[in-house]
């Protein structure tokens, strides 16, 4: 900051990541990677102009050159009065209770211990079925530290971590097909990371895909399994971005306060839950975060408005985006939901597709199972669902209570009626 | 084998929105990746020294000083778009320049090899308003020289492409879904090769036996008039480089030669596994990543049919024209691509415009179902990004017009 002096308003982020990845394939170490990186992200505001600069070259002479070039580059831009630092009253200035979402000890744990955990998940699977082709078990962890400083007087730090154990199993299917599926668990603290059950679930999920084929085209009740349910929320969240609204490229433009989904579309972003992934007190622009209701029984409650979009749209800033999404669950298990439906298609994965951000028309590839009265009748692949994303969310009729509390998107399994499959 | 990969990358991105070029982002990153190979096992780390090793030899250390030219081109793109279509209400244009110098040294080499990679990518988004309804069109292009006003042939075509796409969407319908013949337009339809077979030919999947093509080497997998290559030497193609990221000289590899599976795409590890020479396909996003087998520029050689003949051969199907994204499930072979624009084909003629549907196929089946190959090979000039193993790299693709006898088209 002293190199910048009074020549500009500025926001400086210092970022440090420590990561370790281990991959064990068929009981042999395929890859080990351990690394530490640091970088600086500098945002400058010079006479109504904004520039963003990023480097990992820190010696003093290089940093001076970096700052001088950044100032000069920013001055070449057109002035835009919307581009300013977050106002002081919106800045987070510390004082929140500790979020307890960083396991500092990850750096000290020996690689051999992490490798043993990956091997343990693999040993659950190896030689359990003659159709197994390959088993890939991974351990991944990451510590992320950020220190934010602005010329407006904000100075805050946070640290977060995650560690993941996962296994991917490939099995021999019909003909040349080699169905593959996996399972994993993620925690903040290594001491909480389970090793049991991951490999077994992965194998079970891979084997149940043998014999996949398309069903006749038609309209079916669709049950979307919890781990992939956030895929269907993403178009809504993208359409809530201030930038999309300002560019007239959002199908949610002009819909604030309106009912856009069924009563069960009830969604909160809560970044302040202690000891959870996604928890944070500030966005990277320095603004304090707050719990924010996104949808209230189907009604659109807010947009994601940052400082520049607030200026341009004449709206009060809210947040840059989501942190920890929570959809109001029920107490039902996935199996109970399936039993309720009679015949339905359980979607366990999406295979490509997209949603038009301007109109909301979507088309996604899916795979999963035809389920009757709770029994898995036929593995399904090679089908698309097509429609309008708001019509889809209007057709949400049931939610389960099976979301994974250790994820950043706590979305349970969902039931949509009368969906077009082909 | 011990390998060092030293890299210095500078990027700059200028964005025009609301008539102002008021945003810039610029970065300077450097580091060294260190890889130790023992059999098929990789140990990888990277570090970011304040002083790069002496053997690192960047050709140049700064991006070209042509910001005023880039700003002028962004404004010119907006002016042209508004001039050509009165319905334009928003224009967003971005020029991103990347200059990367790499030096690679390993214990098998006597001297390091050096490569200099320069790319300039233009993106253009236009939003049109007609009777209160909005539609967006998009186009991009990869350039190999700095963007200059004096070279309008490099950037002006974006305007027409983006406007045409948005205009198409006003008239387009969602087609009836189902299995049907699909005529894939020349150029952009290279996504078919990329998703249907390209990833499944990457040899890491095959040495692990998880690809649907793992047992097909040397077999006839499609009609004999089909030849597909991956060519990192293709001039002015997005995935071209002098060396891959393991220091192997770039080359053209025949993946399918006259219908027969000829080669996978190899890095050093898979080449050793199969006892063949590396094909120069070990690529990485940056020094932060170990290389893995990746496509460079993948395309099909031209056949003999005309596009007109191919369309005339279809009684009822679709003509696929532009795409946004695709993906593949390596083991099952099921691939998808999202069709942004196209047309119905009825009785051998293009009829109603169509939009926004996902198309699904199975790699080996789709390849075997390519029955006609056009004589009009086009390399796609758009910026194509490919993701694998948490790494994104630029790739090139190309194809002549082809007929796939059956794919599953999303629809209502």
Interface residues (C-beta under 8 A of the other chain):
Chain A: X25 X26 X28 X29 X30 X31 X32 X33 X34 X35 X36 X37 X38 X39 X49 X50 X51 X52 X53 X54 X55 X56 X57 X58 X59 X62 X66 X69 X70 X73 X74 X76 X77 X78 X79 X80 X83 X133 X134 X136 X170 X173 X176 X177 X178 X179 X180 X209 X212 X214 X217 X247 X248 X249 X312 X351 X352 X353 X354 X356 X357 X358 X359 X361 X362 X363 X364 X365 X367 X381 X382 X383 X384 X385 X386 X387 X420 X422
Chain B: X12 X17 X18 X20 X21 X22 X23 X24 X25 X26 X27 X28 X29 X30 X31 X40 X41 X42 X43 X44 X45 X46 X47 X48 X50 X51 X67 X68 X71 X89 X90 X92 X125 X127 X129 X134 X135 X136 X169 X174 X177 X178 X208 X209 X210 X211 X212 X213 X214 X215 X216 X288 X290 X324 X325 X326 X327 X329 X330 X331 X332 X333 X334 X335 X336 X337 X338 X355 X356 X357 X358 X360 X362 X364 X408 X409 X410 X411 X412
